[in-house]
Structure formats: C-alpha cells, structure tokens
Amino acid sequence: MSSKRILSSKLTIILLLILLGFFTNIKYRQWQKQRDIDHEKQKLVSQEQALQQKNDELSQSLSYLNSPSFKERVAREQLGLKKEGEQVYNFSGSFKPVEDLQNKTVVGNKSNPQKWWDYFMGND
C-alpha cells in the first residue's frame, strides 16, 4: 500500500513529468543534430558528385590535349607545318579583291567652278 501512496503523490507525478520533459528535450536535441548532420552529408555528397564530374571533364580534356590529333592540329595552325606532299590552301577572312585602280578616277582638289565646267563639258 505504501508503494501506491508514493506513486500517487503529487510530488512524485511532478518529478516524473520533469524527468520526462528532460529526456524529451535531450532526444529532441539529438534529433536536431542528426538532421543537421544528414543535411551536411547530403551537401557533401552532391559536392563530391560535382567535383567528380568536373574531374572527369578535365581528364577528357587532358587526354585530348595529349592526343596526336591535337598536336598535329596545333602544328598546322600555329607553326604552319604540313605533311610531305600536301598542298595547303588558306581561306582566312582577310581576303580582299584587288581593285582596278586604272578605272577609278581620283578626285583632286579642284575648285567648284572647275568641277561644274568638267560636269557640263563631259571631262569626267
């Protein structure tokens, strides 16, 4: 009967509620920390995947830069080399047609009356 009396007392119930609140608070903090750790882990995993992808791209670029076809292209474009017996045609954008300078008239420093005289008399 005394054990029933101890459990039924108000002080015991209050102490048990305080203990329950204390343990609940501890469990809630653990849950928050675990959630933060999971978020950080997820962020690091996505960062790892991005870095792995970039590493793969850089590896492919490096293998291309070390390939014979790239070296040959650089030798052709930058050094102007060509294979034996090969003819090279250069089609750069700086091609300008040669103008016929003989058919072009050069306008000199003529006075205005002289220009009118040439116009009416047909001395173009």
C-alpha positions in Angstrom: 0.0 0.0 0.0 2.8 2.4 0.6 4.1 1.9 -3.0 0.7 3.1 -4.3 0.9 6.0 -2.0 4.3 7.0 -3.3 3.3 6.8 -6.9 0.0 8.6 -6.4 1.5 11.5 -4.5 1.6 14.8 -6.4 5.3 15.4 -5.8 6.2 12.1 -7.5 4.0 12.8 -10.5 5.6 16.2 -10.9 9.1 14.7 -10.6 8.3 12.1 -13.2 6.9 14.8 -15.6 10.1 16.8 -15.1 12.2 13.7 -15.9 10.0 13.0 -18.9 10.5 16.6 -20.1 14.2 16.4 -19.5 14.6 13.2 -21.6 12.3 14.6 -24.3 14.5 17.7 -24.5 17.6 15.5 -24.8 16.0 13.4 -27.5 14.9 16.5 -29.4 18.4 17.9 -29.4 19.8 14.6 -30.7 17.2 14.6 -33.4 18.2 18.2 -34.5 21.9 17.3 -34.5 21.2 14.2 -36.5 19.1 16.2 -39.0 21.9 18.8 -39.4 24.4 16.1 -39.9 22.2 14.5 -42.6 21.9 17.8 -44.4 25.6 18.4 -44.3 26.2 14.8 -45.5 23.8 15.4 -48.4 25.5 18.6 -49.3 28.9 17.0 -49.3 27.7 14.1 -51.4 26.3 16.5 -54.1 29.6 18.5 -53.9 31.5 15.2 -54.4 29.5 14.3 -57.4 30.0 17.8 -59.0 33.8 17.6 -58.4 33.9 14.1 -59.8 32.1 15.2 -62.9 34.5 18.2 -63.3 37.4 15.8 -62.7 36.2 13.5 -65.5 35.8 16.5 -67.8 39.3 17.7 -67.1 40.7 14.2 -67.6 39.0 14.0 -71.0 40.4 17.5 -71.9 43.9 16.4 -70.8 43.7 13.2 -72.8 42.6 15.2 -75.9 45.5 17.7 -75.4 47.9 14.8 -75.2 46.5 13.1 -78.3 48.4 13.1 -81.6 45.5 14.7 -83.5 45.6 17.8 -81.3 49.3 18.0 -81.6 49.1 17.8 -85.4 46.4 20.5 -85.4 48.5 22.8 -83.3 51.5 22.2 -85.6 49.4 23.0 -88.6 47.7 26.1 -87.3 50.3 27.7 -85.1 53.5 26.6 -86.5 52.4 26.4 -90.2 53.7 22.9 -90.7 52.3 20.5 -93.3 52.7 16.9 -94.2 55.1 15.9 -97.0 53.4 16.2 -100.4 50.4 18.1 -99.0 49.1 21.3 -100.5 47.7 23.9 -98.1 45.1 26.4 -99.0 44.5 29.3 -96.6 41.0 30.7 -96.6 41.3 33.4 -93.9 38.8 36.2 -93.6 41.3 38.8 -94.6 40.9 38.2 -98.3 40.3 41.5 -100.2 39.8 41.6 -104.0 42.2 43.7 -106.0 40.5 46.8 -107.2 41.0 48.1 -110.7 42.9 51.3 -110.0 43.0 52.3 -113.7 39.2 52.7 -114.0 38.9 54.7 -110.8 39.1 58.4 -111.0 40.8 60.3 -108.3 39.0 63.4 -107.1 41.6 66.1 -106.7 41.5 69.5 -105.1 39.5 71.2 -107.9 37.6 74.4 -107.3 33.9 74.4 -107.5 33.7 76.2 -110.9 36.2 73.8 -112.3 34.0 70.8 -111.2 31.0 72.4 -112.9 33.0 73.0 -116.1 34.1 69.4 -116.1 30.5 68.3 -115.5 28.9 70.2 -118.3 31.7 69.7 -120.8 32.0 66.0 -120.1 35.5 65.9 -118.9 34.9 63.3 -116.3 
